[in-house]
Amino acid sequence: MKTIILLLCIIAFGVAHADPVTVMVSQPGQDKVVFLTQVAQTLRTFTNHSGFEACGGVATDGQRYGVAISTSNSHVGCAIDTHNVPDGMHYVGETIHSHSRQKLAHLSEQDLLFTGGNSQIIRTDADYFSANDYAIPGYLAGRSALFYQHGEGTQQRVSSW
């Protein structure tokens, strides 16, 4: 089960290393999509600079939203620990992440963890959820837009920047 979860890039149980990047918390009463658009811009900047995916579980305390952003230093996956949320908040059952915008010819060790050892060339698309992403509702930080999905075939743009 740990392998399946790892490959789906949903939750990490110590199988994939997730390095902290930053914690973001909304203002009290701030609209969720407005806040997640700010988070998406941070994810996109990180991914554009590093080439690695960044991710986090969406959390709330009832007044504010928060995301503890991390990375697995992988071009093709990001392990989300849904217990890693800002202090005083709880996971709401949605995630947010970015995709690398490049074609990878040489996969790193971390990439191989996410592909189950598959060393074939991997293509990622910054503006589209992967088949595995549909396992849990969530958001994708695209090139210049925030996308949301709640199951296969439901991708929609929810904001742009």
C-alpha positions as CSV (number, residue, x, y, z in Angstrom):
1,M,0.0,0.0,0.0
2,K,2.9,2.4,0.7
3,T,4.2,2.0,-2.8
4,I,0.8,2.7,-4.3
5,I,0.4,5.8,-2.2
6,L,3.9,6.9,-3.1
7,L,3.3,6.4,-6.8
8,L,0.1,8.4,-6.6
9,C,2.0,11.2,-4.9
10,I,-0.6,11.6,-2.2
11,I,0.9,10.8,1.2
12,A,4.4,9.8,2.3
13,F,4.9,7.4,5.1
14,G,8.7,7.9,5.3
15,V,9.2,6.2,1.8
16,A,10.0,9.4,-0.1
17,H,12.0,12.3,1.4
18,A,10.1,15.6,1.4
19,D,12.2,18.7,2.0
20,P,10.4,21.7,3.5
21,V,10.2,24.8,1.3
22,T,7.9,27.2,3.1
23,V,4.6,27.5,5.0
24,M,1.9,29.8,3.7
25,V,-1.2,30.9,5.7
26,S,-4.1,33.1,4.4
27,Q,-5.5,36.1,6.1
28,P,-8.6,35.4,8.2
29,G,-11.6,35.2,5.9
30,Q,-9.5,35.3,2.7
31,D,-11.2,33.5,-0.2
32,K,-9.7,29.9,-0.6
33,V,-9.1,30.3,-4.4
34,V,-7.5,33.7,-4.0
35,F,-5.1,32.2,-1.3
36,L,-4.4,29.1,-3.3
37,T,-3.6,31.2,-6.4
38,Q,-0.9,32.9,-4.3
39,V,0.4,29.4,-3.2
40,A,0.3,28.3,-6.9
41,Q,2.5,31.2,-7.9
42,T,5.0,30.2,-5.2
43,L,4.9,26.6,-6.4
44,R,5.4,27.6,-10.0
45,T,8.3,29.8,-9.2
46,F,10.0,27.1,-7.2
47,T,9.4,24.5,-10.0
48,N,10.5,26.8,-12.8
49,H,13.7,27.5,-10.9
50,S,14.5,24.0,-9.7
51,G,12.8,21.7,-12.2
52,F,11.3,19.8,-9.2
53,E,7.7,19.4,-8.3
54,A,6.5,21.1,-5.1
55,C,3.3,20.3,-3.2
56,G,1.3,20.4,0.0
57,G,-2.0,19.4,1.6
58,V,-4.6,22.2,1.9
59,A,-5.5,22.9,5.5
60,T,-7.8,25.2,7.5
61,D,-8.5,26.3,11.1
62,G,-12.0,27.5,10.1
63,Q,-10.9,31.1,9.7
64,R,-7.7,30.7,7.5
65,Y,-6.3,28.4,5.0
66,G,-2.7,27.1,5.0
67,V,-0.3,24.9,3.1
68,A,3.1,23.6,4.2
69,I,4.9,23.4,0.9
70,S,7.5,20.7,0.4
71,T,9.4,18.9,-2.3
72,S,10.7,15.4,-2.8
73,N,13.4,16.8,-5.2
74,S,11.8,14.9,-8.0
75,H,10.8,16.0,-11.5
76,V,7.9,13.6,-11.7
77,G,6.4,13.4,-8.2
78,C,5.9,15.0,-4.8
79,A,5.1,13.1,-1.6
80,I,2.5,14.9,0.4
81,D,2.4,14.3,4.2
82,T,-1.2,15.3,5.1
83,H,-0.1,15.6,8.7
84,N,2.4,18.3,7.8
85,V,0.1,21.3,8.0
86,P,0.5,24.7,9.6
87,D,0.1,24.8,13.4
88,G,-3.5,24.7,14.6
89,M,-4.9,23.5,11.2
90,H,-6.3,20.3,9.8
91,Y,-6.1,18.8,6.3
92,V,-9.3,19.3,4.2
93,G,-8.9,16.4,1.8
94,E,-7.4,18.4,-1.1
95,T,-3.8,18.9,-2.3
96,I,-2.0,21.4,-4.4
97,H,1.1,20.8,-6.5
98,S,3.1,21.8,-9.5
99,H,4.4,19.8,-12.5
100,S,7.7,20.2,-14.2
101,R,7.4,21.6,-17.7
102,Q,10.1,19.6,-19.2
103,K,10.7,16.3,-20.9
104,L,13.1,14.2,-18.8
105,A,15.7,12.0,-20.4
106,H,17.7,11.2,-17.3
107,L,15.7,10.4,-14.2
108,S,17.1,11.0,-10.8
109,E,17.0,8.5,-7.9
110,Q,14.0,10.3,-6.5
111,D,12.3,10.2,-9.9
112,L,12.8,6.4,-10.0
113,L,11.0,6.1,-6.7
114,F,7.9,7.8,-8.1
115,T,8.0,5.7,-11.3
116,G,8.5,2.4,-9.6
117,G,12.0,2.1,-11.2
118,N,10.7,2.8,-14.7
119,S,13.6,4.5,-16.4
120,Q,11.8,5.4,-19.6
121,I,11.6,9.0,-20.8
122,I,9.0,10.9,-18.8
123,R,7.0,13.8,-20.1
124,T,5.2,16.1,-17.8
125,D,2.8,18.9,-18.6
126,A,2.6,21.9,-16.3
127,D,-1.1,22.6,-17.3
128,Y,-2.7,19.2,-17.0
129,F,-3.3,16.7,-14.2
130,S,-1.7,13.3,-14.6
131,A,-3.8,10.2,-14.5
132,N,-2.5,9.5,-11.0
133,D,-3.5,13.0,-9.8
134,Y,-7.2,12.2,-10.0
135,A,-7.0,9.9,-7.0
136,I,-7.5,12.8,-4.6
137,P,-9.3,16.2,-5.3
138,G,-6.8,19.0,-5.7
139,Y,-5.2,21.9,-7.4
140,L,-2.4,22.2,-10.0
141,A,-0.2,25.3,-10.3
142,G,-0.1,25.6,-14.1
143,R,2.1,27.9,-16.2
144,S,-0.1,30.9,-15.6
145,A,-3.3,29.5,-14.0
146,L,-4.6,27.5,-11.1
147,F,-6.5,24.3,-12.1
148,Y,-8.9,22.2,-9.9
149,Q,-10.1,18.6,-10.3
150,H,-12.3,16.3,-8.3
151,G,-12.1,13.2,-10.4
152,E,-11.1,12.2,-13.9
153,G,-12.4,14.5,-16.6
154,T,-13.2,17.4,-14.2
155,Q,-10.2,19.6,-14.7
156,Q,-11.2,23.3,-14.7
157,R,-9.3,26.6,-14.6
158,V,-10.3,28.4,-11.4
159,S,-8.0,31.5,-11.6
160,S,-5.2,33.0,-13.7
161,W,-2.3,35.3,-13.0
